[in-house]
Amino acid sequence: MISVVVPIYNEEELIMRFHEAVAFAMEGVHMGWEVVYVNDGSTDYSLELLKGLQTMDSHVVVVELSRNWATWALSRRVLRRRARRCDSDGWRFSGSAGSSS
């Protein structure tokens, strides 16, 4: 299973377009995949859009956190393997699992 973890904070204008791009990219993957959207206390309609997206697409998982917990969790390498991290506004690459934060 491939998990794409996406921190979200007030991204209502980009969520649908971003998800369409990820889904298109993942179509060619011949294994299970999911997109885990981590809502980090958004004050706009991001959470409502994510919940709607989750009901329409079985690949979507929505996690709700209070502000800055997603940043903390990702910076502490909750995902223990080398992983691509992406924001809805572009790609960022994390270091290897063996490097320190």
C-alpha positions as CSV (number, residue, x, y, z in Angstrom):
1,M,0.0,0.0,0.0
2,I,1.2,3.5,-0.9
3,S,0.2,6.3,1.4
4,V,0.4,9.9,0.4
5,V,0.2,12.1,3.5
6,V,-0.9,15.7,2.8
7,P,-1.0,18.3,5.6
8,I,-3.9,20.7,5.0
9,Y,-4.4,24.2,6.5
10,N,-6.9,26.5,4.9
11,E,-6.5,25.0,1.4
12,E,-10.1,25.0,0.3
13,E,-9.3,26.5,-3.1
14,L,-6.7,23.9,-4.0
15,I,-8.0,20.6,-2.5
16,M,-10.1,19.3,-5.3
17,R,-7.6,20.2,-8.0
18,F,-4.7,18.7,-6.0
19,H,-6.7,15.5,-5.3
20,E,-7.5,15.1,-9.0
21,A,-3.8,15.4,-9.8
22,V,-2.8,12.8,-7.2
23,A,-5.5,10.4,-8.3
24,F,-4.4,10.7,-11.9
25,A,-0.8,10.0,-11.0
26,M,-1.8,7.0,-8.9
27,E,-3.9,5.4,-11.6
28,G,-0.8,3.8,-13.1
29,V,0.2,2.2,-9.7
30,H,-0.6,-1.4,-9.6
31,M,-1.0,-1.7,-5.9
32,G,-3.3,-0.3,-3.2
33,W,-3.0,3.4,-2.4
34,E,-4.5,6.1,-0.2
35,V,-4.3,9.8,0.3
36,V,-4.3,10.7,4.0
37,Y,-5.3,14.4,4.3
38,V,-4.3,15.7,7.8
39,N,-6.4,18.8,8.5
40,D,-4.4,20.9,10.9
41,G,-7.1,23.1,12.4
42,S,-8.3,24.9,9.2
43,T,-10.6,27.8,9.7
44,D,-12.0,27.8,6.2
45,Y,-14.1,25.0,4.5
46,S,-11.2,22.7,4.0
47,L,-12.4,20.1,6.5
48,E,-15.9,20.1,5.0
49,L,-14.5,19.6,1.5
50,L,-12.2,16.8,2.7
51,K,-15.1,15.0,4.4
52,G,-17.1,15.2,1.2
53,L,-14.2,13.9,-0.8
54,Q,-13.9,11.0,1.6
55,T,-17.5,10.0,1.0
56,M,-16.9,10.1,-2.8
57,D,-13.5,8.4,-3.0
58,S,-12.5,5.3,-1.0
59,H,-8.8,6.2,-1.4
60,V,-9.3,9.2,0.9
61,V,-8.6,9.2,4.6
62,V,-9.2,12.4,6.6
63,V,-7.4,13.0,10.0
64,E,-8.4,16.0,12.1
65,L,-5.8,17.6,14.3
66,S,-5.6,20.9,16.2
67,R,-3.2,23.5,14.7
68,N,0.4,22.5,14.2
69,W,0.1,18.9,15.3
70,A,0.6,17.7,11.7
71,T,3.8,19.7,11.3
72,W,5.1,18.3,14.6
73,A,4.2,14.7,13.7
74,L,5.8,14.9,10.2
75,S,8.9,16.6,11.5
76,R,9.3,13.8,14.1
77,R,9.1,11.3,11.2
78,V,6.0,9.5,12.3
79,L,6.3,7.9,8.9
80,R,9.4,5.8,9.7
81,R,10.5,5.2,6.1
82,R,12.0,7.6,3.6
83,A,9.0,9.2,2.1
84,R,7.9,12.0,-0.2
85,R,6.0,14.7,1.7
86,C,3.7,16.9,-0.3
87,D,1.7,20.0,0.4
88,S,-1.2,21.0,-1.8
89,D,1.0,23.9,-3.1
90,G,3.9,21.7,-4.2
91,W,6.3,18.9,-3.5
92,R,8.9,18.7,-0.7
93,F,11.2,15.8,-0.1
94,S,12.0,14.5,3.4
95,G,15.4,13.2,4.3
96,S,16.2,9.6,4.8
97,A,14.8,7.7,7.8
98,G,18.2,7.6,9.4
99,S,18.8,11.3,9.5
100,S,17.8,13.3,12.6
101,S,15.3,16.1,12.8
